[in-house]
């Protein structure tokens, strides 16, 4: 076999081949330095300025101050249905634990052949993976949940499936090696893992000595402010999009709106969404459970290598893909670096496409544009706008009279654009 094709990816291994140790998140350490603390202060000034400007503008033009509350209110529309879908995903993940325990407990004592026993439960596990995605997707579309609720349900579905797989994959070798004495993790440790800010299962993790409530409250305030800023940015973008489907737009109108608002606020959203999710949310759960290892991302913004920038953007998911897709496929299916990378890439594309499907979108996934290094951020933002436009059309014009083939491959927004 060609040695070049199987040359180890040392840059990737250096980032991902790590053990759980007690350490702060990247932003926590970064903002403790005087030299970089100024960045944090500048963002705080920007946040205050944005709130004051938006409040004044809304008061003058509308006679009231909203501060993005209208969009935040969507988070609580059909909250009971959202909670029901999330509870179903959580219950299915807990059921996966008990099914695994049944399989492991009777594997060596069943009168059925071990091969047939393993194959039957593996099929059930794969069915759980598939049905979780199908049920969640069908439910959010059946109840016609708002976009925030759809995003939450989709993210939780993916997160819980990934956690279930991690638990099964990491516990599996110990079950296979054991002949009589079988040690299985407790249900409490599994439930705790479901809420820890990591997708890699271990029975024990390095823990902090105590909860730092000052840090917790500070991060909570940052989260609330960041959510309002994200809502503010989304509303600025949505001002133009909300009419799509009700009338036709010219290409000139779309380009003008993109240049004046969408790209500017899109970059703004990209930064704040990353900070909100990978710093605020993960640190809050990490602090509550005294979780020691807080390395959720690193300095993705100053890397010249686009591939490594994407890796450092989201170490939580990339860790999971590296251990359970990349390495498992390479070690047990086909030992070829190119093929393993392609399989990992296609899995990521498929999951992102499923996300897009929840918003009635037939657009190609943004991962297909990773090779366009310099234009990645712009393309991500532009495609995000098109996803939002497609979702808005499904709300404004719910009846789609096109053929099934057109519904699968052609986005609806092209019917509302003219070249005049």
Phi, psi and omega in degrees: 000142183300124182293329180294324181292335184248019177293127184299142179276087189290326178296318179291319180297324181296328181278319191262337180279082184219157177257162177285122178224162178284117178201155181279166173289161186298316181293326180300312179290324183296317184278356174278344178276138181297326184293326183256353178298333180298329179296316178300316180296322178295320177295323177296317177297317179299318180297314179297317180297319180296318179295315181296314180298314182294318180297317179295314182298316181293322181293320181288317186273329186241348181078009178210161181246124184250323181055036178078010184292329180301318179289320179297329179297335178296338180296336185250006173284131183055041182297326180295321178290321176298316179296324179296315180295316179297319179297323178295317177297317179295317179297320178296321178294320177293323177297326177300322178298313183291325176296319177297321180295320176296314179301313184290323185290326185254004184298316184271356184239357181286144178284343176285149180300143183301321182297315180292321178300313180295319182295321181296314181286330174295320178297320178295322179296315179296324177296321177299316179301309183296315186290330177298315178294316182294313183295317179296314179298315179295322184293314182294329179279326178295316179279354180052052182291152176294166190298324180293317179294322178297316180297316180298312181297318180295315180295319180292322177300311180296316182299314183290324176294317178297320179292319178298316179296319179299317179298312181297314184295320183280336180270337184305310183302321179296325178290317182293322182286331184283142179255317182234299181285122184239121177252116179245144179299153177283158179295325180296321179292327178291314179298320178298319179299325181298338182248003176279149180280059174205152178253004180255120185278131166221150180289330179226142178234155172294133185242155172282158182291324182204167178280128176272094186292330176297315178295320180299312182293321178298316179293325178296318177296317178300320180297315180298314179297317181296322178297318178296321180292320177296317178298319178299315180295320180294320179297321179297322178287322187286343179306320181275321188290330192297343180268352183292135187103334178268334176208169179269148180243147175273159179299324179299317178298317182294315180295320180296316179295321180295317182287325184278324186235311195294313182292316180299307181285338175295316176296319176303314180295319180304315182291314185286326176296318177298313181295320181297312186280312189272346176249302187292303185296312183294322178291326178297312178291324177297319181290320180298323181260008179057031181293131189280316188272111183250022181278088182266339178197170174228203187279072182291338189281343182242027177259135180278341179273112183299321181298316179288331176296319178293324178296313183285344178296321187214082182290335180300307182284320182295324174303313182297313180297320182296314184281319191257349176244301184299302184289319180296318178294318180294320185276330188242349182243297184208119185273078178215123186299317182297315182294318180295321176296318181296317179297316179298318180296315182294325177296317178298318178298316182298317181292318178294325176295323177296321175302312180299325180297329180295340180254026178057039184250139175244024182280152175295148184287149183294339179297338180293348184253015184298329183292339178276078192306303188290338185255012186299311184296316180298317180294320179300314181294315182298315180292328175298321177296319181292324174300315180297320179297318180296319177296318181296321178297320180296334177277314182288324180231079186294335183273118179251108185267009180285168178290161181299323180295318178293323178296327182283326191243345183243122175294149185284338186295339181293339178284349184245021178238132175243155183264013182287000000 
